[in-house]
Amino acid sequence: MAAPGAGDPLNTKSGQAPVAQRIDPTREKADPEHPDPACCIGAVVLAIYGYTSYSVSQEHFLDELEDEVKAART
């Protein structure tokens, strides 16, 4: 039995299920107002990766601390 509110799965006149409709790929095009979610997720991932790489390359203070420790030990 179908779930309530799902509609009638059978055609009441012939007693047969409706035929599935094919999706025409040439008719379905991306809407410029609604970007593809995969592109959005990819852009965020690339932004995080780029920011992380940039931040790690800026960490010169650790080298300075190691130099100070070496100078203090001598």
C-alpha positions as CSV (number, residue, x, y, z in Angstrom):
1,M,0.0,0.0,0.0
2,A,1.3,3.5,-0.8
3,A,2.1,6.0,1.9
4,P,-0.6,8.5,2.7
5,G,-0.4,11.6,0.5
6,A,1.8,9.8,-2.1
7,G,-1.0,9.8,-4.7
8,D,-2.5,7.0,-6.6
9,P,0.4,4.8,-8.0
10,L,-2.0,3.1,-10.5
11,N,-3.9,4.7,-13.4
12,T,-7.5,4.2,-12.3
13,K,-8.8,3.8,-15.9
14,S,-6.4,1.0,-17.1
15,G,-5.1,-0.3,-13.7
16,Q,-1.5,0.1,-14.9
17,A,1.4,2.1,-13.4
18,P,2.4,5.3,-15.2
19,V,5.4,5.0,-17.6
20,A,8.6,6.6,-16.4
21,Q,9.7,9.8,-18.3
22,R,13.3,10.2,-19.5
23,I,15.2,13.3,-18.6
24,D,16.5,15.1,-21.7
25,P,20.1,16.2,-21.0
26,T,20.0,18.8,-23.6
27,R,17.0,20.5,-22.0
28,E,18.4,20.5,-18.5
29,K,21.1,23.2,-18.3
30,A,22.7,24.7,-15.3
31,D,21.0,27.9,-14.1
32,P,23.6,30.7,-13.6
33,E,21.7,32.0,-10.6
34,H,22.1,28.6,-8.9
35,P,25.7,27.3,-9.0
36,D,26.4,23.6,-8.9
37,P,26.9,22.5,-5.3
38,A,30.0,20.4,-6.2
39,C,31.6,23.5,-7.6
40,C,30.9,25.4,-4.4
41,I,32.3,22.7,-2.2
42,G,35.4,22.4,-4.4
43,A,36.0,26.1,-4.2
44,V,35.8,26.1,-0.4
45,V,38.2,23.1,-0.2
46,L,40.7,24.8,-2.5
47,A,40.4,28.0,-0.5
48,I,41.1,26.2,2.8
49,Y,44.0,24.3,1.3
50,G,45.5,27.5,-0.2
51,Y,45.1,29.5,3.1
52,T,46.6,26.6,5.1
53,S,49.6,26.4,2.7
54,Y,50.1,30.2,2.9
55,S,49.9,30.2,6.7
56,V,52.4,27.4,7.1
57,S,54.8,29.2,4.8
58,Q,54.6,32.3,7.0
59,E,55.7,30.4,10.2
60,H,59.3,31.8,10.5
61,F,59.0,32.5,14.2
62,L,59.8,28.9,15.0
63,D,63.2,29.2,13.3
64,E,63.8,32.3,15.4
65,L,62.9,30.5,18.6
66,E,65.3,27.6,17.7
67,D,68.1,30.1,17.1
68,E,67.4,31.7,20.5
69,V,67.5,28.4,22.2
70,K,70.8,27.5,20.5
71,A,72.3,30.9,21.6
72,A,71.1,30.4,25.1
73,R,72.7,27.0,25.4
74,T,76.1,28.2,24.3
